[in-house]
Amino acid sequence: MMRRVWVRLGRSLRFAYLKILRIKAPPHSIGLGMAVGVFVGCLPVIPFQTVIAVALAFVLRCSKIAAALGTWISNPANVVFIYYFLYQIGRLIVPGEVQGFDPGQLALADMLTSGWHLVMVMSVGGLVIGVPAAIGTYFLTVRMVLMYHQKRAARRMKRAALKK
């Protein structure tokens, strides 16, 4: 049973990885799209993450598909851990009393019922974590896409040489 879960997870990750690499766009566009998605994925704006990421990608003229995929940095399997980390980082920076973190209230509307101060703490934590994560994601994605394109071009040249 547990082995099947890991096999499915591995296949899903590989599918997402290949989907990103095969996007028909320049490496800069894909990298910027992923960076935008990861940045928005670090913000406490569930259930609007994908909409916000795609809108930002539209404004920045980068890959909308990569932006949507990048938001999955905070997927249902790990969103509680990421949001708790954002909460802890935000508490260190934002002064004042903050209501405790409630894993049952992860949606933006739920957090707003707890007060604006909690949303502020989570947002500051998201900015502090999201900016470096987005920068790292941009460079890593551009490098991966360029390597994929180089390997693909080398395979095509090798096949063309074999046909002659």
Phi, psi and omega in degrees: 000307182294327179297320179297323179297315181293323178295315178298317179298316178299318179294319180296317178296318179295319178300314180297317179301311180292325178298318179295313183294330185268005177297133180277081179202161177296151180306323179298317181295318179294315180298317179292321177298315178296319179298317178298316180297317179294319178301310180293327177296339178272356179264147181278068183237030176297132012257024185257010186302309184295318180298314180295317181296316180293322177296316177296321178296323177296314180295319182274359179056053177233182186294118179288325179296314179297322179296316179296318179292326180295333180293343181285008171300327176250077181270170183303335181286331185232007185297326180297317180293317179296313181295324177295319177297317177299319179299314181294317178296315179298321178298328179291333187260316184273124180284161175109168179281134180238137174296147182299159179286130179241109181298344178277350181237076182261341180287150182302318180298321178294320179293325179295329177292336177278347177122154180295331183296321177296317179297320178297314180300312180295321180292318178296316175301320178295321178294316181297322179275322186292322182296306178295325178296320179293319179297313178297320179296319180302307183294320179294316181294315179300317180297315180297318181293317178298317178297318179298315180296320178296316179295321180294318178295320179296319178296319179296318179295321180295317177296320179295322179291325179290331180288335184282000000 
